[in-house]
């Protein structure tokens, strides 16, 4: 029994160490039922964008995220939108359709924040480099220019 407890504690501590280092892997399931694992996107920049349907700054950044995703998804970028504080799935689906959001959308919950991290403000974007390391947490509106500068190494 002591060995099992020791093993579980060691495993738990190792998970915290990975999260602290910014290299923790995550697995998120989108509204279409597809799973998205950070390690599956090695070689690509990964943006995990927290947003809400009632959030004007979130609405403002969607066209830039859609444009970048559509242009770069086959090359060097993955965008995952995570919606929080929504009324129901129908509301989210209608919003996604109205905004022509082409990237995968995840319904945010405690499981997501446990894997990625919490956000004090919306929108918040977690940016992972092509090696899968969390390199930036951008609070507030993110722009196409900001992301392109990150990818080009200017930020």
Secondary structure, 3 states (H helix, E strand, C coil): CHHHHHHHHHHHHHHHHHHHHCCCCCEEEECCCCEEEHHHHCCCEEEEEEECCCCHHHHHHHHHHHHHHHHHCCCCEEEEEEECCCCCHHHHHHHHHHCCCCCEEEECCHHHHHHCCCCCCCCEEEEECCCCCEEEEEECCCCHHHHHHHHCCCC
